[in-house]
Amino acid sequence: MYQTAIISDVHDWHTEKIEFFLKKNECNVTRLKFSDIELNFNENKNFFFNKNIQKLDAVWVRFLNGQSLEEITTKLTYLHLLNELNIYVHNSAITIEKTVDKVRTSGLLKINRILSPDTHIWIGEKKKKIIEKDSLLKPIFGSQGKGIMLVKKNTNLSEMKSSGNVFYLQNFVGEIKDQKFSDLRVLVSNHKVIASMERESESFLTNVYQGASYHRVQISSEIIKLSEKISRIFKLGYGGIDIKIIKKRNFVLEINSIPSWKNINKLYKKDLSEKLVKDFIKIIKNFKKCQTN
């Protein structure tokens, strides 16, 4: 049916599942690492990739890591240029950029009037100020709860260290003295909610990677509408949305454009990977149709 590739720095359970269901749906699949890809520019002002990448209909991006800013921006540029060649990218470089950068994510949520925790951001020297509320100091880039620090009320900002000379300080939603902490992970695909779970932890970090427990949960129609709205705003082909409910208010915490679904998949009888792949194929079909019109 379609010529596809899975581009990932790490090939794991997720890429195996994607490959299996793509082949089941009669798609040709190539596994690539970013290090396999070379980009060439010639005197005729043309550019081309190796590995017959130009012949692809679509690529699925799974794991994008980098040892330097230069490496990450080059990988994102690859994805931008693939799109310029009318190759569908799942998720696009633009979408990844909107979600991997917490400053940009927070800005887009606020612009679109979506409830999220109060956040304070600045560059440079530490301000001599006392924190008025329990807060979380987060790295701008990062996932799985790595690098997040709890900053308690009445802490002096001069005692804090920034990440990359940027302070991203977000008010803690809820009470830090609680015995248990929880939030929701909502999985969306093609702008529809396909799965949800609640994560619980004795720590303020509710990431499963950090040891949180999880169970399937039925979410309200309000949260479904919110999640699908966010999916459209950020143009997610698929994604994970983290939401915390406090006093009947739904706070959007983070958005992940390269989410894991291995754990949430355990909570469902039918393999979510199949649904994700079928939606991927539907999106390719619509993408190709738009190119011909």
N, C-alpha and C positions, 0 to 999 in steps of 0.2 A: 504493500500500500504506500507507505512513506519511507523515505530515507532519513533516519534519525541518528542522533549521537547523544550519549550521556557524557557530559564534561564534568569531571570531578577530580580534585586533588587526592581524594581517598575514595576507593570503590569498596562499598560495604553492603550490609543487608538491604539498604534502600536501593542502591543501584542494581543489585541482583533482582529485586522485585520488579523494578521498572523494566529491566531488560526482559524478564520472563513474560510479563503481560504485554509488552510491545510486540514481542515475537508471536505471542498467542494471537494477537490481532493483525498478524501478517505484515508487520513493519520490519524493515531491516535496521539493525542496531549496531552501532560502533561505540566502543568504550574509549574515551580519551581522557588524558590528564592535560592540564594546562601546559605542562612542560613538553607535551608532544606537539604543540601547535607552534608554527612559525608564521610570521607575517612578513610579506615582501612588498616593496614598492619599486616600480620600475620607471624608466625615463618617460614612458608614455602616460604618466600620471594615473596609472592603474595600480590597484593593489590586489594581492591574492594570498590565500592561505595554502599551506601544504595539506597533505592527507585527504585530498579531494573534498575538502570541507565545503567548497562552493557548490557542490552537487547536493548538499543536504537540504531537506525540507524544514527540519526543526532540530533544535538542541535542547536538552534538559540539563540545567545547571544544578549540581547537587552540593558540592563542597568547594567553597572559595576561601582560601586562606592566603596569608602572605607574610613574609619575613620583613617586608619594608613597605612603605607607602608607594614606592615606585612599582613594586610587584603587583600590589592590589589594583592600582590605577591602570596598569597595563592589561591585566585580566579583564577589567571592566571595559576598557577600550576595545579589546577583542570582541566582547559581547555587543557593544555599540555597533561595530563594523559589520558583524554578522547580520544584525538587523538591517543595516544599510544595503546588504546583499539580498534582502527579502527572505531571509531565513528566520523563522519564528524562534524566539528565545524564551524559555520557560524557567524562571522569571527573567524579565528583561533587565538590562543594566540599569535603566532608569528606576525601575521598581526596587531593585536591590539597593541602589544608592539612597532611595527614600527611607528604607527601613533599617539599613545597617548603621546609619548615622542617627544617633538618638536625638541630637539637636534638631535635625531636619524632621524626624518623625514627630517630635513634640510640636514643632511649628505648624506642620500640616494638620495635626489633630486640632490645635487651637483655631487655626484659620477656618476649619470646617465645623467649628463649634461642637466638637466631640469632647466629652468630659474626660479629663486626664489629670493626674496629680499636679499641684502647683510645682513649678520647676524654676530654678534660678541658675543662670549660666553666665560665666564671665571668663575672660582670658587674662592671664598674667598673675600679678602678685596677689597674695592672700590678703583678704580684707580683714581689718580688725573689727570683727563683729561677732556677737554672740548668737548662736543658732537658737531661734525661738521655738522651733518644733522639731521633734524627732525626724530625721531625714536620712536619705540614702545618697551616698556619693558614688556615682557610677562612671565607669570609663565610657567615652563616646562610642567606641567600637568594642563590641564584646557580646558574648552570649553565654547561656547555661549558668548564669549567676556568677561568672568568674570576675574577680576584681571589684565586686560591690562591697562597700563598707557602710556599716551602720554608724550614723553620727547622732548621738543623743542630744536632746534638748540641753541648752546652756553650755554647749561646747564652743570654745573660741575657735573661729576660723583659722587663726594663725597657727593652730596646732595641726592643720590638715595638709595633706600633700595631694596635688592635682595629678591627673593623668594626661601627659602630653601638654602640660601648661594650660589646660582647659578644665575649669570646674563645672561639673554638671551635678547640681544638688537638687534632689527631688524630695518633696515632703513625703513622709511615710504615711500611707493610707491605712487607717485603723489605729489600734493601740499596741505599742511595742511590748506592753506588759502582758499581753494575751498569752495563754498557755499553748495555743495552737494557731497556726497561720494557714490561710488557704487562698486559692484563686482558681480561675477557670482557664483552661486552654481550649480554644475553639478552632477546629480545623475547617478551612474553607477551600473549595475547589470550583473554578469557573463561576465565582461569585455566589456560591450556595454553601450553606453549612452542611458538612457531611459527617461530622463527629464532634464530640465534646467530652471533656473529663474535668473532674475537680482534683486539684493537687493539694495535699495537706502536709504540713511539716511542723516540727517543734522549733524550727529556726525561721527567721524572717525570710530566708531564701526558700522559695517553694519549687525550685527547679528539680525535676526528677534526677538530673545529673548530680545534684547536691544531696540526694538521699530522700527526697519527698516521696510519700506514698500517693497513689492515685486510684480513682475509681470512676466508672461511667456515671454521668449525671444528665438528667433531662433539663435542658435550659429553656428559659421563657421565650415567648415570641418576641419580646422586646430585645433580648440579647441576640436572637437570631437576626432581627432586622438591623441591629447595630453592627454586627459582624459583617453582614452582607454589604452594608453601606461602606464600611471601612475597606472591604475588598475592592469595591468599585473605585473609591477615591484613590487608593494606592495601586490600582490596576494589577491586582494579584491574579496570576494564573492559578496559583494555589498558595496557601499560607497559614500560619498559626497566629492567632490573636489571643493575648493574655488580658483577662478582665478580672477585676476585683469588685465584689459587691459589698458596699458598706452603707448601712442604713437605707437600703433600697435604692442606692445610687450606684450606677455601673461605671467604674473608672477603668479606662483603657490604659494598661501599663506598658505593653510593648507589642510590636508587630514583627513577625519573623517571616521573611520571604524565601528562606531555605530551611523549612522546618523539618524536624524529625517526626515520624509518625509510628515508629516501631513500638513504643509503649502503648499509645492510645489504640493501636491496631489490636492489641491483646484483649481489649475490652469488647470487641465486636466479633460476631460469628463470621461475617463475610469479610474477606480481606479488603481493607480500604485501598490497598495499592491498585487493585483492579479498577475501582471507581476513579482514582486519580489518573490512571493511564487512559481510560476511556474519555475522560474530560479533556486530557491533553490532546488526544486525537481529534476530538470535536473542535477544539480551538485551532488546531492546525488547518483543518478543513475550512473553517470560517476565514482564517488568515489568508489562505491561498485564494479563496473566493474574492476577498477584498482586493487582492493584488491584480486579479484579472479584470475587475470592473473599472 
